[in-house]
């Protein structure tokens, strides 16, 4: 029997690719909520920007943890 394609590389890269979908969706939801809140009440945009940056940093930290774990477990 002949193999049509060889699977090479680490499964960790596929796992991290799938794990990066969550933070990607999270960042999209955070920015969408900020844009919607600023459109509804423009005077509160400065106050909401603080929460935007905080939420963005926390969600991106999850993506960075996934990247570090992909390299740490992958060996």
N, C-alpha and C positions, 0 to 999 in steps of 0.2 A: 504494500500500500504506500502511496506517495503522499507526502505532506504538502499541502498547497502553500502554506505560509508558516514560517517559524516565529514563535513568540519569544522575543528577547527583551531583556531589560528587567526592571524591578516592578513588582506589583504595587509597591508603595507610590510610584508616580501616578498610577491610575487611581489609587485611593485618595491621594492628595487632590487630584483633579476633581474627583467627585466631592471631596470635602470643601473645596473652594466654591462650590455652587451656593452653599448656604450663606457664607459671608457676602457673596455677590448679590444675592437676593436681599439680604439684610441692608446692605448699603443703598440699594435701589429704593427700598421702602423708607429708609430714613430720609433720603433726599426728597423723595416724593412727598412725604409728610411735611417737610420743611417748606417746600414750594407751595403746597396747598395752604399751610397755615399763614405764610407770608402773603399769599394772594387774598385770603379772607380778611386778615387784619395786618396791614402793612406796618402799622406803628409798633407791633410786637416783634418785628423781624430781628432786631438786635438782641432781644432776650432769647428768642428761639435759636439764634445762631450758636449760642453757648451750648445748648442741648444738642444741636446738630453735630458740633465738633466732638463732644463727649461720646455721643452714640456712635459716631463714625470710628473713633479711636477704639472703643470697646469691641465693635464688630470686627475691625481689622486685626485686633489682637488675636481673635479666634483663628483667623486665617494664618497669622504668623505662627501660632502654636501648632497648627496642622502641618505647616512647612517644616518646622523644627522636628516634630515627631516623625515625619516622613524620612528625614535624614538620619535621625537617631535610631529608629527601629530598623531602617534599611541597612545599616551597618557599614 
